[in-house]
Amino acid sequence: MLELFYVLAIIVAIGAFALAFFLAKSVKKMESSNKKITSVGKMIKEGANAFLKCEFKALSKFVLVFMVVLFVFLPKPLWKYDSFVDIWPNLLMSIAYLLGTCCSGLAGKIGISIATTANVKTAEAAKKGIKPAFLAGFRGGAVMGMAVVGSSLLGVTLLFWLVYELTGSATILLGFSFGASSMALFAKAGGGIFTKTADISADLVGKVELGIPEDDPRNPAVIADNVGDNVGDVAGMGADLFDSNVASIVAALVLAISLNPGYIPVVFCYSALGLLASIIGILMARMGKSGNPTRALNNSTYVTTGIFLVTTLIATIFLDVSGKWYIWGASVLGLSVGVIIGIATDFFTDDRRKPVHNVAKASESGPAFTILSGTAYGFISALPAMLGIAVAALGSYLLCYQIDGTTTSGMFGISMAAVGMLSIVGMIISNDAYGPIVDNARGLAEMGGLGDDVIEITDSLDSAGNTVKAVTKGFAIAAAGLTVIALLGTFMSEVNSAAIEMGKLDAIITGFDIMDPVVFFGILIGGVLPAVFSALLILGVNRNAQRMVDEIHRQFKEIPGLKEGKEGVNPEYEKCIDIATKGALKELLPAGITAIGLTLVVGFVGGVKAIGGFLLGNIVVGLFLALFMSNAGGLWDNTKKYIEAGHHGGKGSDTHKATVVGDTVGDPFKDTAGPSINTQITVVSLVSSLTAVIFLSFHLFG
């Protein structure tokens, strides 16, 4: 029976790869005759690939170190085995970790490859109208969506099939998930530092100092800015959601084994049907007569959601497990909350809504009021999402608690809510990757001199992309929230299994008492970690952007005719790309090391109880900060675009300059620190689960 669901998941994953191949081929066949656009597009592709190469090289050292650590210590230290022949679980753990990083990296590489082709095709297609341009951008994004979810489902299924048959446990899958999280931490934080270094530098020198257009080819940072869109919002966000998707499935599987192995098929069934729904939704995606790209993207999400609800309803009728309707209800609740959070995020970031209009009006009084009003709306915007996550967690817990009245069944409900919320992640990633593709297309249209009509079309596509990117970031953070709550249950399950095996029955955890000073110690440290992590990333962007601004000033000063735009005079684009690449990889390390190092310190000081509090504080504060920064940044970005569309004085006005300052502050919020926090929370949660046995054995207090 279980093998049938393995096969179903594998077939759907292969179907996703087939669709990705078909879409990539159709995009590559589209017209691209403008030599200037082709030349610039080639530079963007080369810059993105150069960054990925450096990133993978840096990550390989990190991976090798952790492979050795995992092999020596997990699932249990090598010296605990009776003979060398018995060490294969440790070997499997390290291999699973390697596979997790490779699958995530491969998905990102595929996405970058097609995104840096689709941007050229979208710019060219815009000459024929908004519909063909939208189709080129969306299909390019859909390749990333299918590659990410297909590889995550295929990787988890094949590995679980092998490991569960051998060991009867899913613990080794935590290694696979940790590998995915490691990749996501590098890709999202590193890509975020890269893209915001270039974006801030290009805006401050180009728009504010010189008053030249956003994608003016005279600006030495303009190609690095376009490269950054791809490495941050394609590879970075793809790795982030790959990580969340894997973590949610793994958490559900670990808890299913602990509760009742009969629930394993439900996890694979719902995950496979979610990907199938995304495949159908992508095939049905079209722009209607209204020519509204935002509506087309949102309708695709709603169609995918409806297909998932119907197919899982039918599947649940035929599933032969107790409490199946409670599980279905938890999954539907998770998905519904995800959609509602997306709608709430849209309200606070869409340039057609009141918050953007109010911030634009406030900006007439200067940049201080831009920052103050945007910050206030950012804080308010976190409430609907936090409330939604709370309702989804509580509701799914109470639903599945009815199965057998245990904490494990309740936590399994939360994990299935996370699986439900991430069921349509294929469509979510497709919408998100569409954003940087059309953003690049807008720049290419300007640099290629395609005319105002084409630029207006790409502006419309870009505005939709910005709104949808804000929605997908909110969705990703909410999904990560439910996932890490489920991982808290996984941590408890791992601790209890180890405690029983070690004969430490008094160490079994049923919950965490916040009045226990050891637990409270963990809560305080965990609560401050997201703020410190964010600060390190923002400081990294700050330092790197200052280096790039100096380079831009040097080029404008030393290259004769560059500022005047003389024919044949080009900036040294590659120098800005090099600064962004080296700086990004250098600046992300302190943040990652701090997150993992602090987890280990808390564990060795206070043991598993302190880690429970640490995870709790990290989750609550981390989710709030991630939502606030993501939404405030999206709000400031679209306020700037609203002014540029001709409102409140339009381009070049003092109001415009104020919103550029707001957008500059919001850039590292929404594209570096904010979306990286959910990756940090997941990494910390997985490190805690993996090292639960060690913390149970070695600690000072607790």
Secondary structure, 3 states (H helix, E strand, C coil): CHHHHHHHHHHHHHHHHHHHHHHHHHHHCCCCCCHHHHHHHHHHHHHHHHHHHHHHHHHHHHHHHHHHHHHHHCCCCHHHCCCHHHHHHHHHHHHHHHHHHHHHHHHHHHHHHHHHHHHHHHHHHCCCCHHHHHHHHHHHHHHHHHHHHHHHHHHHHHHHHHHHHHHCCCCCHHHHHHHHHHHHHHHHHHHHHHHHHHHHHHHHHHHHHHCCCCCCCCCCCHHHHHHHHHHHHHHHHHHHHHHHHHHHHHHHHHHHHHHCHHHHHHHHHHHHHHHHHHHHHHHHCCCCCCCCHHHHHHHHHHHHHHHHHHHHHHHHHHCCCCCHHHHHHHHHHHHHHHHHHHHHHHHHHCCCCHHHHHHHHHHHHCHHHHHHHHHHHHHHHHHHHHHHHHHHHHHHHHHHHHHHCCHHHHHHHHHHHHHHHCCCHHHHHHHHHHHHHHHHHHHHHHHCCCCHHHHHHHHHHHHHHHHHHHHHHHHHHHHHHHHHHHHHHHHHHHHHHHHHHHCCHHHCCCCCCCCCHHHHHHHHHHHHHHHHHHHHHHHHHHHHHHHHHHHHHHHHHHCCCCCCCCCCCCCCHHHHHHHHHHHHHHHHHHHHHHHHHHHHHHHHHHHHHHHHHHHHHHHHHHHHHHHHHHHHHHHHHHHHHHHHCCCCCCCCCHHHHHHHHHHHHHHHHHHHHHHHHHHHHHHHHHHHHHCHHHHHHCCCCC
